Amino acid sequence: MFDILKCAETGLAVVSLGCPTTRICVKTCPSEYWSFIQTVALETAVNKVLASEREKMICKYNVDPQSATKTVQKYVKDGDCAAYYVKTTSVMNYCVPSIFVDIVNLAADITYQYNNKSYAITDSGNSSVTGRKLSDASYYLSLFYQVKEFVDLVFKDILASWWMILVGCFVSLLLCMLWMFLLRWLAGIMVWATLVCIYGLLSFACYYCYNEYYRLKALNATEEYGISQAFAMNFNYYLSLKKTWLAFGCATSTLLILLLFLFLFLVKRVCIAIELIQEASRAIGYMFSTLFWPLVPFLLQVIFLVYWVASVIYIASMGHSQYYSNATNTSTNNINYYLSRVPCQPDNSTLGTLCEFVKYGGNEYVIPMEVFMVFMLLWTLNFIVALSHMTLAGSFGSYYWSWEKPKDIPAFPVAMSLFRSFRYHLGSLAFGSLIIAIIQLIRIFLEYLDYKLKDSQNKVAKFILICLKCCFWCLEKFMKFINKNAYILIAIRGKNFCISAKDAFFLIMRNSLRVIVLDKVTDFLLFLSRVLVTGAVFTMSFFWFKGSINFFDNYVVRPNLNYYLAPVIIQTVSTYLMTCVFFGVYNMAVDTLFLCFLEDLEMNDGTAEKPYFMSKGLMKILGKRNVGNSPSSRPAHTARVTPERRGRPLPQPRAQSRA
């Protein structure tokens, strides 16, 4: 490494960017001090090139320092050779400074003796190298080396176990499908089973962590860090510390106690949430194609991102070569001199020999177009998300407002809902996603301002900027919530975005308690389902890659891994993302049915003219019932509440609170 001080100048960015200095491989690490000032002084004294001195220079692979065509100063200034080096030690095939035992005063310049003369260590800019500078540079260098070594080992582990990770993803997919299949038929039992399994997993985690803690405590193992731990992330070493398992045990036990108290306070609301999940399970059971719908917006986003990246690359490479005359005539006629500096064409037979390339120009529109591309990225991605929400909302809305299920459910609910979204509601989708995109663009601009003003000493400006960032973050979350519910009402009623957003907002405000408790408790229970599936896969992966499961050792060759947690973490993250996709459909189903349920309560009263469309389970929980209607009788306004008849809006809800 030519100048280790560059590591300190980079700071923590050295982890991702590395040290911005030349690095080469050497046969052995330097075991002495050297500075180019030494060679310059000796050659100046004898007025000739000293081969023995230039042999000490460390240069790039294609540079021969023995050549007399360049001076030592020129080699250093051009960056072809190092300006200095110090005593180093080989650690994990890297040369790390090892001179701190020789330094008493870190603030003083580093000097050394050669031929009874004292020389100071200086860099290529003739700045003195102090012990403090070298200490800071060594810290960041060690940080870079340990991260690089860790990433290399993790990458090797992934290559060695990639097929096992794919098998684990397939098992995760099967578990997700199995769990949703069981939710369809045994939603109540499965939700309670989810809670029991969550508490069981946390209890087992507490037992395992404390058991490991007391086992290591009984061994009386010393907890000292060696030199290798200073330059490598040795997880096996950390897992051998009793304090690590004590921290894990305290964290899991605290989480277990919090969840137990939370369950005791929400047990009644959990029962109502179970009925909503059962209704959503029945809806998905009748419309199983909704589970595979998330693949469509995912593919649309991937296709758009590929196109967007290609477009950004083309925009970034805009511009053309600019040539100027290389004439150096500065005689009496100054006008001729300035005329010679105007742009020229190299293919001109007369002036071509005088033209030289200067730069790529004509890129004054690059920045505005890049801002436009960022805005279109946000708008399009939010539009695809909005299309996904409205398609699912229309599908589940057609289920809820069907009087005879499954007879009145459309044959292809997802396809018909997608058609209605394209045919009637593209403007609403574009407008709703435009609002989110504008807010996100403002947030990006605020982050850019924060980056530019990070060194500012104006505390008032920093405070205002933090407040603006917080406000726009809250505004984005609020608008996403309103937009999602607005899309549901658009799919049900067929009205435009503004009216639907207003109606959704006031509908939620009139039923704020139900929205806060029932909807969020349901979201929490579905989140627990995701955690259970993810936790099950994590547990199996952990014990498999650790080697505790040996049932298949006669059939499967287990790879030797440096960090067995690397494939476990990748497997766990992949499983969680997979569960988010599938259970996201459940979330949308519950949100849609819940909003339909609130609409049903406000516009119907259970009479023969206005019967409830909700399930018998929901009516039983709420103490509602239909009066004077047999199961086969169809209400007179059924055609008005199904989303297929968008030209006839729903009756306006009665202005009364249902909280």
C-alpha positions as CSV (number, residue, x, y, z in Angstrom):
1,M,0.0,0.0,0.0
2,F,1.7,3.2,-1.2
3,D,0.2,5.6,1.3
4,I,-1.6,4.1,4.3
5,L,-2.7,7.6,5.5
6,K,-5.3,7.7,2.7
7,C,-7.2,5.1,4.8
8,A,-7.7,7.6,7.6
9,E,-8.8,10.3,5.1
10,T,-11.5,8.1,3.8
11,G,-12.9,7.4,7.3
12,L,-15.7,4.7,7.7
13,A,-16.3,4.8,4.0
14,V,-13.2,2.6,3.7
15,V,-15.4,-0.4,4.5
16,S,-17.1,-0.1,1.1
17,L,-14.7,2.0,-1.0
18,G,-11.4,0.7,0.3
19,C,-8.2,2.8,0.8
20,P,-7.9,5.2,-2.2
21,T,-4.2,4.4,-2.8
22,T,-2.2,2.0,-5.0
23,R,-1.8,-1.6,-3.6
24,I,0.5,-4.2,-4.9
25,C,1.7,-7.7,-3.8
26,V,5.2,-8.1,-2.5
27,K,7.3,-11.2,-1.7
28,T,7.8,-10.2,1.9
29,C,6.4,-7.4,4.0
30,P,8.8,-4.5,4.6
31,S,10.9,-4.9,7.8
32,E,12.5,-1.5,7.9
33,Y,11.8,2.2,7.5
34,W,12.3,3.9,4.1
35,S,11.5,7.3,2.7
36,F,12.2,8.7,-0.8
37,I,13.9,11.6,0.9
38,Q,16.7,9.2,1.8
39,T,17.3,8.1,-1.8
40,V,17.1,11.6,-3.1
41,A,19.7,12.9,-0.6
42,L,22.1,10.1,-1.3
43,E,21.9,10.4,-5.1
44,T,22.2,14.2,-4.9
45,A,25.4,13.8,-2.9
46,V,27.1,11.6,-5.5
47,N,25.2,13.1,-8.5
48,K,24.4,9.7,-10.0
49,V,21.8,6.9,-9.9
50,L,22.4,4.5,-7.0
51,A,21.1,1.1,-8.0
52,S,21.4,-0.2,-4.4
53,E,19.1,2.5,-3.1
54,R,16.5,2.3,-5.9
55,E,16.2,-1.4,-5.2
56,K,14.5,-0.5,-2.0
57,M,11.8,1.4,-3.8
58,I,8.4,-0.3,-4.1
59,C,6.8,0.5,-7.4
60,K,4.0,-0.6,-9.7
61,Y,4.4,-3.9,-11.6
62,N,5.3,-2.3,-15.0
63,V,7.6,0.4,-13.5
64,D,11.4,0.0,-13.4
65,P,12.9,2.4,-10.8
66,Q,16.4,1.7,-12.0
67,S,15.8,3.7,-15.2
68,A,17.6,7.0,-15.2
69,T,14.9,8.6,-17.4
70,K,13.1,9.7,-14.2
71,T,14.2,11.1,-10.9
72,V,13.0,9.6,-7.7
73,Q,10.9,12.6,-7.1
74,K,9.2,12.1,-10.5
75,Y,8.4,8.5,-9.7
76,V,6.8,9.4,-6.5
77,K,5.0,12.4,-7.8
78,D,3.5,10.4,-10.7
79,G,2.3,7.8,-8.3
80,D,4.5,5.1,-9.8
81,C,6.3,4.3,-6.6
82,A,5.6,4.6,-2.9
83,A,6.9,7.7,-1.1
84,Y,7.6,5.7,2.1
85,Y,7.0,2.5,4.0
86,V,7.4,1.5,7.6
87,K,7.9,-1.8,9.5
88,T,5.0,-4.1,8.9
89,T,3.8,-7.6,9.9
90,S,2.0,-10.1,7.8
91,V,-1.6,-10.6,9.1
92,M,-3.9,-12.7,6.9
93,N,-1.7,-12.1,3.9
94,Y,-1.8,-8.3,4.4
95,C,1.1,-6.1,5.5
96,V,0.0,-4.2,8.6
97,P,2.1,-1.6,10.4
98,S,3.8,-3.0,13.5
99,I,5.9,-0.1,14.7
100,F,3.8,1.2,17.6
101,V,6.1,-0.5,20.2
102,D,8.9,1.7,18.9
103,I,6.9,4.9,19.2
104,V,6.8,6.8,22.5
105,N,5.2,10.1,21.4
106,L,2.4,9.5,18.9
107,A,2.2,13.3,18.1
108,A,5.9,13.5,17.0
109,D,7.2,12.9,13.5
110,I,8.4,9.4,12.7
111,T,12.2,9.4,12.1
112,Y,14.7,6.7,11.6
113,Q,18.5,6.3,11.3
114,Y,20.4,5.3,8.2
115,N,24.2,5.6,7.8
116,N,24.4,7.6,10.9
117,K,21.9,10.2,9.5
118,S,18.4,10.8,10.7
119,Y,15.5,10.9,8.1
120,A,11.9,11.8,8.6
121,I,9.1,9.8,7.1
122,T,7.2,12.0,4.6
123,D,4.5,11.3,2.1
124,S,4.5,12.4,-1.6
125,G,3.4,15.9,-0.6
126,N,6.3,16.3,1.8
127,S,4.0,16.2,4.8
128,S,5.4,14.6,7.9
129,V,4.0,11.2,9.0
130,T,3.3,11.2,12.7
131,G,2.5,8.2,15.0
132,R,-1.1,9.5,15.5
133,K,-1.7,9.6,11.7
134,L,-0.3,6.2,11.3
135,S,-2.4,4.9,14.2
136,D,-5.6,6.2,12.7
137,A,-4.8,4.9,9.3
138,S,-4.0,1.5,10.8
139,Y,-7.4,1.4,12.5
140,Y,-9.3,2.0,9.3
141,L,-7.0,-0.3,7.4
142,S,-7.7,-3.1,9.9
143,L,-11.4,-2.4,9.6
144,F,-11.2,-2.7,5.8
145,Y,-9.2,-5.9,6.0
146,Q,-11.5,-7.6,8.4
147,V,-14.6,-6.7,6.4
148,K,-12.9,-7.8,3.2
149,E,-11.8,-11.1,4.7
150,F,-15.2,-11.7,6.2
151,V,-17.0,-11.0,2.8
152,D,-14.6,-13.3,1.0
153,L,-15.2,-16.2,3.4
154,V,-19.0,-15.7,3.4
155,F,-18.9,-15.7,-0.4
156,K,-17.0,-19.0,-0.4
157,D,-19.6,-20.4,2.0
158,I,-22.4,-19.4,-0.3
159,L,-20.8,-21.0,-3.3
160,A,-20.2,-24.2,-1.4
161,S,-23.8,-24.4,-0.1
162,W,-25.8,-22.7,-2.9
163,W,-27.8,-25.9,-3.7
164,M,-28.7,-26.3,-0.1
165,I,-30.0,-22.8,0.0
166,L,-32.2,-23.5,-3.1
167,V,-33.5,-26.6,-1.4
168,G,-34.3,-24.5,1.7
169,C,-36.2,-21.9,-0.5
170,F,-38.3,-24.7,-2.0
171,V,-39.0,-26.0,1.5
172,S,-40.0,-22.5,2.5
173,L,-42.4,-22.3,-0.4
174,L,-44.0,-25.6,0.6
175,L,-44.3,-24.4,4.2
176,C,-46.0,-21.1,3.0
177,M,-48.4,-23.0,0.8
178,L,-49.2,-25.5,3.6
179,W,-49.7,-22.8,6.2
180,M,-52.1,-20.9,3.9
181,F,-53.9,-24.2,3.0
182,L,-54.4,-24.8,6.7
183,L,-55.5,-21.2,7.3
184,R,-58.2,-21.8,4.7
185,W,-59.8,-24.6,6.6
186,L,-58.7,-24.1,10.2
187,A,-58.0,-20.4,10.5
188,G,-59.0,-20.2,14.1
189,I,-57.0,-23.2,15.2
190,M,-54.0,-22.1,13.1
191,V,-54.0,-18.6,14.6
192,W,-54.0,-20.0,18.1
193,A,-51.4,-22.5,17.0
194,T,-49.3,-19.7,15.7
195,L,-49.4,-17.9,19.0
196,V,-48.6,-21.2,20.8
197,C,-45.7,-21.9,18.5
198,I,-44.4,-18.3,18.8
199,Y,-44.3,-18.6,22.6
200,G,-42.9,-22.1,22.3
201,L,-40.0,-20.9,20.0
202,L,-39.3,-18.0,22.3
203,S,-39.4,-20.3,25.4
204,F,-37.0,-22.8,23.7
205,A,-34.7,-19.9,22.7
206,C,-34.6,-18.7,26.3
207,Y,-33.8,-22.2,27.5
208,Y,-31.1,-22.8,24.9
209,C,-29.4,-19.4,25.5
210,Y,-29.4,-19.8,29.3
211,N,-28.3,-23.4,29.0
212,E,-25.3,-22.4,26.8
213,Y,-24.5,-19.6,29.3
214,Y,-24.4,-21.9,32.3
215,R,-22.5,-24.5,30.4
216,L,-19.8,-22.0,29.4
217,K,-19.8,-20.5,32.9
218,A,-19.1,-24.0,34.3
219,L,-16.1,-24.3,32.0
220,N,-14.5,-21.1,33.5
221,A,-13.4,-20.1,30.0
222,T,-11.4,-16.9,29.8
223,E,-12.7,-14.1,27.6
224,E,-9.7,-12.5,25.9
225,Y,-9.3,-11.3,22.4
226,G,-6.4,-12.5,20.4
227,I,-4.6,-10.7,17.5
228,S,-6.6,-12.7,14.9
229,Q,-9.9,-11.4,16.4
230,A,-8.7,-7.8,15.8
231,F,-8.6,-8.3,12.1
232,A,-11.4,-10.9,11.5
233,M,-15.0,-11.3,12.4
234,N,-14.8,-14.7,14.0
235,F,-18.4,-15.5,14.9
236,N,-17.5,-18.9,16.3
237,Y,-15.3,-17.1,18.8
238,Y,-18.0,-14.8,19.9
239,L,-20.4,-17.7,20.2
240,S,-18.0,-19.3,22.6
241,L,-18.3,-16.3,25.0
242,K,-20.8,-16.8,27.9
243,K,-21.7,-13.1,27.8
244,T,-23.0,-13.5,24.2
245,W,-25.5,-16.2,25.3
246,L,-26.5,-14.2,28.4
247,A,-27.4,-11.2,26.1
248,F,-29.4,-13.5,23.8
249,G,-31.2,-15.0,26.8
250,C,-32.1,-11.6,28.2
251,A,-33.4,-10.3,24.9
252,T,-35.5,-13.4,24.2
253,S,-37.0,-13.5,27.7
254,T,-37.9,-9.8,27.6
255,L,-39.6,-10.3,24.2
256,L,-41.5,-13.3,25.6
257,I,-42.8,-11.4,28.6
258,L,-43.9,-8.4,26.5
259,L,-45.8,-10.6,24.1
260,L,-47.5,-12.4,26.9
261,F,-48.8,-9.1,28.4
262,L,-49.8,-7.9,25.0
263,F,-51.8,-11.1,24.4
264,L,-53.6,-10.8,27.8
265,F,-54.8,-7.3,27.0
266,L,-56.0,-8.1,23.4
267,V,-57.5,-11.6,23.8
268,K,-61.0,-10.4,23.1
269,R,-60.0,-8.5,20.0
270,V,-58.0,-11.5,18.8
271,C,-61.3,-13.5,18.7
272,I,-62.8,-10.9,16.3
273,A,-59.6,-10.8,14.2
274,I,-59.7,-14.6,13.9
275,E,-63.1,-14.3,12.2
276,L,-61.7,-11.8,9.8
277,I,-58.9,-14.1,8.9
278,Q,-61.4,-17.0,8.4
279,E,-63.4,-14.8,6.1
280,A,-60.2,-13.9,4.2
281,S,-59.3,-17.6,4.1
282,R,-62.6,-18.5,2.6
283,A,-62.3,-15.7,0.0
284,I,-58.8,-16.9,-1.0
285,G,-60.1,-20.4,-1.1
286,Y,-62.7,-19.4,-3.7
287,M,-60.2,-17.3,-5.6
288,F,-56.9,-19.2,-5.3
289,S,-55.4,-17.3,-8.2
290,T,-55.0,-14.3,-6.0
291,L,-52.1,-16.0,-4.3
292,F,-50.1,-15.9,-7.6
293,W,-51.1,-12.4,-8.5
294,P,-48.1,-10.8,-6.7
295,L,-45.8,-12.4,-9.4
296,V,-47.4,-10.1,-12.0
297,P,-46.5,-6.7,-10.4
298,F,-43.1,-8.1,-9.5
299,L,-42.4,-9.0,-13.1
300,L,-43.7,-5.5,-14.2
301,Q,-41.3,-3.8,-11.7
302,V,-38.4,-5.9,-12.8
303,I,-39.0,-5.1,-16.5
304,F,-39.4,-1.4,-15.8
305,L,-36.2,-1.4,-13.6
306,V,-34.2,-3.0,-16.4
307,Y,-35.5,-0.4,-18.9
308,W,-34.9,2.4,-16.4
309,V,-31.3,1.4,-15.7
310,A,-30.6,1.2,-19.4
311,S,-32.1,4.7,-19.9
312,V,-30.1,6.2,-17.1
313,I,-26.9,4.8,-18.5
314,Y,-27.7,6.3,-21.9
315,I,-28.5,9.7,-20.3
316,A,-25.3,9.6,-18.2
317,S,-23.2,8.9,-21.3
318,M,-24.7,11.9,-23.2
319,G,-22.4,14.4,-24.8
320,H,-19.9,14.7,-27.6
321,S,-16.2,15.1,-28.0
322,Q,-15.0,18.6,-27.9
323,Y,-11.8,19.6,-29.7
324,Y,-9.8,22.8,-29.5
325,S,-6.9,24.1,-31.5
326,N,-3.5,23.5,-29.9
327,A,-1.9,26.5,-31.5
328,T,0.4,28.4,-29.2
329,N,0.9,31.6,-31.2
330,T,0.8,34.4,-28.7
331,S,2.5,37.0,-30.9
332,T,1.5,40.6,-31.4
333,N,-1.9,39.8,-32.9
334,N,-3.9,38.7,-29.8
335,I,-7.1,38.4,-31.9
336,N,-5.5,35.6,-33.9
337,Y,-4.6,33.9,-30.7
338,Y,-8.1,33.8,-29.3
339,L,-9.5,32.8,-32.7
340,S,-7.2,29.8,-32.6
341,R,-8.8,28.6,-29.3
342,V,-12.3,28.2,-30.8
343,P,-13.7,24.7,-31.2
344,C,-12.5,22.8,-34.3
345,Q,-13.2,19.6,-36.1
346,P,-10.5,16.9,-36.2
347,D,-11.7,15.6,-39.6
348,N,-11.0,18.9,-41.2
349,S,-8.1,18.3,-43.6
350,T,-6.8,21.8,-43.0
351,L,-7.1,22.2,-39.3
352,G,-7.2,18.6,-38.2
353,T,-3.6,18.5,-37.4
354,L,-4.1,21.4,-34.9
355,C,-7.1,19.9,-33.1
356,E,-6.7,18.1,-29.8
357,F,-9.4,16.4,-27.7
358,V,-10.2,18.3,-24.5
359,K,-13.4,16.8,-22.9
360,Y,-16.8,15.4,-23.5
361,G,-19.3,18.3,-23.6
362,G,-22.9,19.0,-24.4
363,N,-24.2,17.5,-21.2
364,E,-26.0,20.5,-19.8
365,Y,-29.3,18.6,-19.9
366,V,-28.0,15.5,-18.0
367,I,-28.9,16.7,-14.5
368,P,-32.5,17.8,-15.3
369,M,-33.1,14.5,-17.2
370,E,-31.6,12.5,-14.3
371,V,-34.0,14.2,-11.9
372,F,-36.8,13.5,-14.3
373,M,-35.8,9.8,-14.5
374,V,-35.8,9.5,-10.7
375,F,-39.3,11.0,-10.5
376,M,-40.5,8.7,-13.2
377,L,-39.0,5.7,-11.3
378,L,-40.9,6.7,-8.2
379,W,-44.2,7.4,-10.1
380,T,-44.1,4.1,-12.1
381,L,-43.2,1.9,-9.1
382,N,-46.0,3.4,-7.1
383,F,-48.4,3.1,-10.0
384,I,-47.6,-0.7,-10.2
385,V,-48.2,-1.0,-6.5
386,A,-51.5,0.9,-6.8
387,L,-52.6,-1.4,-9.7
388,S,-51.8,-4.4,-7.5
389,H,-53.8,-3.1,-4.6
390,M,-56.9,-2.2,-6.8
391,T,-56.8,-5.6,-8.6
392,L,-56.8,-7.5,-5.3
393,A,-59.4,-5.1,-3.8
394,G,-61.8,-5.6,-6.7
395,S,-61.4,-9.4,-6.5
396,F,-62.1,-9.6,-2.7
397,G,-64.8,-7.0,-3.0
398,S,-66.6,-9.1,-5.6
399,Y,-66.5,-12.0,-3.0
400,Y,-67.9,-9.9,-0.1
401,W,-70.8,-8.4,-2.1
402,S,-71.8,-11.7,-3.6
403,W,-75.1,-12.8,-2.0
404,E,-74.8,-16.4,-2.9
405,K,-71.2,-17.7,-2.5
406,P,-69.7,-19.0,-4.6
407,K,-72.4,-18.8,-7.2
408,D,-72.3,-15.0,-7.6
409,I,-68.5,-14.8,-7.6
410,P,-67.1,-14.1,-11.1
411,A,-65.4,-17.0,-12.9
412,F,-62.1,-15.1,-13.3
413,P,-62.2,-12.5,-10.5
414,V,-58.6,-11.4,-10.8
415,A,-58.7,-11.0,-14.6
416,M,-62.0,-9.1,-14.4
417,S,-60.8,-6.8,-11.6
418,L,-57.6,-6.1,-13.6
419,F,-59.7,-5.3,-16.7
420,R,-61.9,-2.9,-14.7
421,S,-58.8,-1.2,-13.3
422,F,-57.4,-0.6,-16.8
423,R,-60.8,0.2,-18.3
424,Y,-62.1,2.7,-15.8
425,H,-59.6,3.6,-13.1
426,L,-56.2,4.3,-14.7
427,G,-56.6,8.0,-14.0
428,S,-57.3,7.3,-10.3
429,L,-54.3,5.0,-10.1
430,A,-52.0,7.5,-11.8
431,F,-53.2,10.4,-9.6
432,G,-52.8,8.5,-6.3
433,S,-49.4,7.3,-7.2
434,L,-48.4,10.8,-8.4
435,I,-49.1,12.1,-4.9
436,I,-46.8,9.5,-3.3
437,A,-44.1,10.1,-5.9
438,I,-44.1,13.8,-5.3
439,I,-43.8,13.3,-1.5
440,Q,-41.0,10.8,-2.0
441,L,-39.1,13.1,-4.4
442,I,-39.3,15.9,-1.7
443,R,-37.9,13.5,0.8
444,I,-35.0,12.6,-1.5
445,F,-34.3,16.3,-1.9
446,L,-34.3,16.8,1.9
447,E,-31.9,13.9,2.2
448,Y,-29.7,15.6,-0.4
449,L,-29.8,18.9,1.6
450,D,-29.0,17.0,4.8
451,Y,-25.9,15.5,3.1
452,K,-24.8,18.9,1.8
453,L,-25.3,20.6,5.2
454,K,-23.8,17.8,7.3
455,D,-20.8,20.0,8.1
456,S,-22.9,23.1,8.8
457,Q,-22.7,24.7,12.2
458,N,-26.2,26.3,12.0
459,K,-28.2,24.3,14.5
460,V,-31.4,26.1,13.6
461,A,-31.1,25.0,10.0
462,K,-30.4,21.4,11.1
463,F,-33.4,21.5,13.4
464,I,-35.7,22.7,10.7
465,L,-34.4,20.1,8.3
466,I,-35.0,17.3,10.8
467,C,-38.5,18.5,11.4
468,L,-39.2,18.7,7.6
469,K,-37.9,15.1,7.2
470,C,-40.0,13.8,10.0
471,C,-43.1,15.6,8.7
472,F,-42.8,14.3,5.2
473,W,-42.1,10.8,6.5
474,C,-45.3,10.9,8.4
475,L,-47.1,12.4,5.4
476,E,-45.9,9.6,3.2
477,K,-47.1,6.9,5.6
478,F,-50.5,8.7,6.0
479,M,-51.0,9.1,2.3
480,K,-50.1,5.5,1.6
481,F,-52.7,4.4,4.2
482,I,-55.4,6.7,2.7
483,N,-54.5,5.7,-0.9
484,K,-54.8,2.0,-0.1
485,N,-58.3,2.4,1.4
486,A,-59.2,4.8,-1.4
487,Y,-58.3,2.1,-4.0
488,I,-60.6,-0.3,-2.1
489,L,-63.5,2.1,-2.3
490,I,-62.8,2.8,-6.0
491,A,-62.9,-0.9,-6.7
492,I,-66.2,-1.2,-4.8
493,R,-68.1,1.9,-5.7
494,G,-66.4,2.9,-9.0
495,K,-66.0,6.6,-8.1
496,N,-63.0,8.7,-8.7
497,F,-59.9,9.0,-6.5
498,C,-60.7,12.3,-4.7
499,I,-64.2,11.2,-3.7
500,S,-63.1,7.7,-2.7
501,A,-60.2,9.1,-0.7
502,K,-62.6,11.5,1.1
503,D,-65.1,8.8,1.8
504,A,-62.5,6.3,2.9
505,F,-61.0,8.9,5.3
506,F,-64.4,9.8,6.9
507,L,-65.4,6.1,7.0
508,I,-62.2,5.3,8.9
509,M,-62.7,8.3,11.2
510,R,-66.3,7.1,12.0
511,N,-64.9,3.7,12.9
512,S,-61.6,4.7,14.3
513,L,-61.6,2.3,17.2
514,R,-62.4,-0.7,15.0
515,V,-59.7,0.3,12.5
516,I,-57.1,0.8,15.1
517,V,-57.8,-2.4,17.1
518,L,-59.3,-5.0,14.8
519,D,-57.4,-4.2,11.6
520,K,-54.0,-3.8,13.4
521,V,-54.5,-6.8,15.5
522,T,-55.2,-8.8,12.4
523,D,-52.1,-7.4,10.8
524,F,-50.2,-8.4,13.9
525,L,-51.5,-12.0,13.8
526,L,-50.6,-12.3,10.1
527,F,-47.1,-11.0,11.0
528,L,-46.8,-13.7,13.6
529,S,-47.7,-16.2,10.9
530,R,-44.8,-14.9,8.8
531,V,-42.5,-15.0,11.8
532,L,-43.5,-18.6,12.6
533,V,-42.8,-19.8,9.1
534,T,-39.5,-17.9,9.0
535,G,-38.6,-19.1,12.5
536,A,-39.3,-22.7,11.6
537,V,-37.1,-22.4,8.5
538,F,-34.4,-20.6,10.6
539,T,-34.4,-23.4,13.2
540,M,-34.1,-26.2,10.7
541,S,-31.4,-24.3,8.8
542,F,-29.5,-23.5,11.9
543,F,-29.3,-27.0,13.2
544,W,-28.7,-28.4,9.7
545,F,-25.7,-26.2,8.8
546,K,-24.4,-26.5,12.4
547,G,-24.3,-30.3,11.9
548,S,-26.8,-31.2,14.6
549,I,-29.1,-32.9,12.1
550,N,-27.3,-36.0,10.7
551,F,-30.1,-38.1,9.3
552,F,-29.0,-37.5,5.7
553,D,-25.2,-37.7,6.2
554,N,-25.1,-41.0,4.3
555,Y,-26.8,-39.4,1.3
556,V,-25.6,-35.8,1.4
557,V,-22.0,-34.4,1.5
558,R,-22.1,-31.6,4.0
559,P,-19.7,-28.7,2.9
560,N,-17.1,-27.4,5.3
561,L,-18.1,-23.8,6.1
562,N,-16.2,-21.0,7.7
563,Y,-19.4,-19.3,9.0
564,Y,-22.3,-21.7,9.0
565,L,-24.5,-18.7,9.9
566,A,-24.0,-17.2,6.5
567,P,-26.3,-19.6,4.6
568,V,-28.6,-19.6,7.6
569,I,-29.1,-15.9,7.4
570,I,-29.6,-15.9,3.6
571,Q,-32.1,-18.7,4.0
572,T,-34.0,-16.9,6.7
573,V,-34.1,-13.6,4.8
574,S,-35.3,-15.3,1.6
575,T,-38.0,-17.1,3.6
576,Y,-39.2,-13.9,5.2
577,L,-39.4,-12.1,1.8
578,M,-41.3,-15.1,0.4
579,T,-43.8,-15.0,3.3
580,C,-44.2,-11.2,2.9
581,V,-45.3,-11.8,-0.7
582,F,-47.9,-14.6,0.1
583,F,-49.2,-13.2,3.4
584,G,-49.4,-9.7,1.7
585,V,-52.3,-11.1,-0.2
586,Y,-53.9,-12.1,3.1
587,N,-53.3,-8.5,4.4
588,M,-55.0,-7.0,1.4
589,A,-57.9,-9.5,1.7
590,V,-58.4,-8.6,5.4
591,D,-58.2,-4.8,4.7
592,T,-60.7,-5.1,1.8
593,L,-63.1,-7.3,3.7
594,F,-62.8,-5.1,6.7
595,L,-63.7,-1.9,4.7
596,C,-66.5,-3.8,3.0
597,F,-67.7,-4.9,6.5
598,L,-67.8,-1.2,7.7
599,E,-69.6,-0.2,4.5
600,D,-72.1,-3.0,5.1
601,L,-72.8,-1.9,8.7
602,E,-73.4,1.7,7.6
603,M,-75.6,1.2,4.6
604,N,-77.6,-1.9,5.7
605,D,-79.7,-2.6,8.7
606,G,-80.6,-6.3,8.3
607,T,-84.1,-5.7,7.0
608,A,-85.5,-7.4,3.9
609,E,-84.8,-4.3,1.9
610,K,-81.3,-3.8,3.3
611,P,-79.8,-7.1,4.5
612,Y,-76.3,-7.6,5.7
613,F,-73.8,-9.2,3.3
614,M,-71.4,-10.1,6.1
615,S,-70.8,-13.8,7.1
616,K,-72.9,-15.4,9.8
617,G,-69.7,-15.5,12.0
618,L,-69.3,-11.8,11.9
619,M,-73.0,-11.2,12.5
620,K,-72.8,-13.5,15.5
621,I,-69.9,-11.7,17.0
622,L,-71.5,-8.3,16.5
623,G,-75.0,-9.5,17.6
624,K,-76.5,-8.7,14.1
625,R,-78.9,-10.7,12.1
626,N,-81.0,-10.4,8.9
627,V,-84.7,-10.2,9.5
628,G,-87.3,-11.6,7.1
629,N,-84.8,-13.1,4.6
630,S,-84.3,-16.7,3.8
631,P,-80.9,-17.8,2.6
632,S,-82.1,-18.1,-0.9
633,S,-83.8,-14.8,-1.2
634,R,-81.9,-12.2,-3.1
635,P,-82.1,-8.5,-1.9
636,A,-83.5,-6.0,-4.3
637,H,-80.4,-3.9,-4.4
638,T,-77.8,-6.7,-4.9
639,A,-77.0,-5.5,-8.4
640,R,-76.2,-2.1,-7.0
641,V,-73.5,-3.3,-4.6
642,T,-71.5,-5.6,-6.8
643,P,-68.5,-4.0,-8.4
644,E,-69.4,-5.4,-11.8
645,R,-72.1,-2.8,-12.1
646,R,-69.9,0.2,-11.6
647,G,-72.4,2.6,-13.3
648,R,-74.8,2.3,-10.3
649,P,-73.1,3.7,-7.2
650,L,-73.8,2.3,-3.7
651,P,-76.4,4.0,-1.5
652,Q,-74.8,6.7,0.6
653,P,-74.0,5.5,4.1
654,R,-75.9,6.8,7.1
655,A,-74.0,9.4,9.0
656,Q,-73.7,7.6,12.4
657,S,-70.8,6.4,14.4
658,R,-69.9,2.7,14.4
659,A,-66.9,3.0,16.7
